[in-house]
Amino acid sequence: MKGHIHSIESFGTVDGPGIRLVVFFKGCPMRCQYCHNPDTWEMSGGTEMEAEEIIAQFQSAKAYYKNGGITASGGEPMVQIDFLIHLFQLAKENQIHTCLDTSGVTFRPDNQEYLSKLDKLLAVTDLVMLDIKHIDPEEHEKLCAQPNGNILAFARYLDQKNIPVWIRHVAVPGITFKREPLYRLGRFIGSLSNVKALDVLPYHDMGKVKYERLGIPYPLADVPPLSKEEAKQARAVILQGIRDFRGEKQQ
């Protein structure tokens, strides 16, 4: 079995705990306006690799990764769920920590065949980094060209399965950097019991160069980057929503 791989980063420090081998998968149904990897959208291109090759690359520098592991990112790695299961099964056989960086967009709660595969994947997944783009359904569709119902349902499924989750959220000026949706996102996160961390990332426009190279118009050309201080403000609003929801639940 071979996977379609865009690239591999050998020194990932923000893609899960410790230093990690980050595998960027090809293929993604999302079209996020601020995506900085548009070259991962289509399955074509990239490199065909066997899971054994990736494990061997990790093992060749095993001491270097002793507090880390392997992270599957993309693109959307769950587009290639069969290969992903195989990769993570091999990783666990070799006592390697596994992290899934996903938007959850492929989640299909009404498809038993899919759920069976997902359960196999989660059985060998130590951590999920779940990227929630926008809490509002209509605004999410404008931002990503996909609905968010299955994404939020995926978050609840992970909670039911007691899979540790880190939530990621990108704060974008004029789009997600607004008090109301940030607070609503916090209340949603507050309803989950498996969230171990919250990362609020400031929007940046460093992907513009890729869009120009690919001949694709950059959708947020007029949107300025968000400062780190503003990202801290956004995180504070989300945390307030979490606290308020949990406080009300205890009353």
Secondary structure, DSSP 4 states (H G I P E B T S, - for coil): -EEEEEEEEEEESSSSSSSEEEEEES--S---TT-S-GGGSSSSSSEEEEHHHHHHHHHTTGGGGTT-EEEEESS-GGGGHHHHHHHHHHHHHTT-EEEEEE--TT--TT-HHHHHHHHHHHTT-SEEEEE---SSHHHHHHHHSS-SHHHHHHHHHHHHTT--EEEEEEE-BTTTBSHHHHHHHHHHHHT-S-EEEEEEEEP--TTHHHHHHHT---TTTTPPPPPHHHHHHHHHHHHHHHHHHHHHHH-
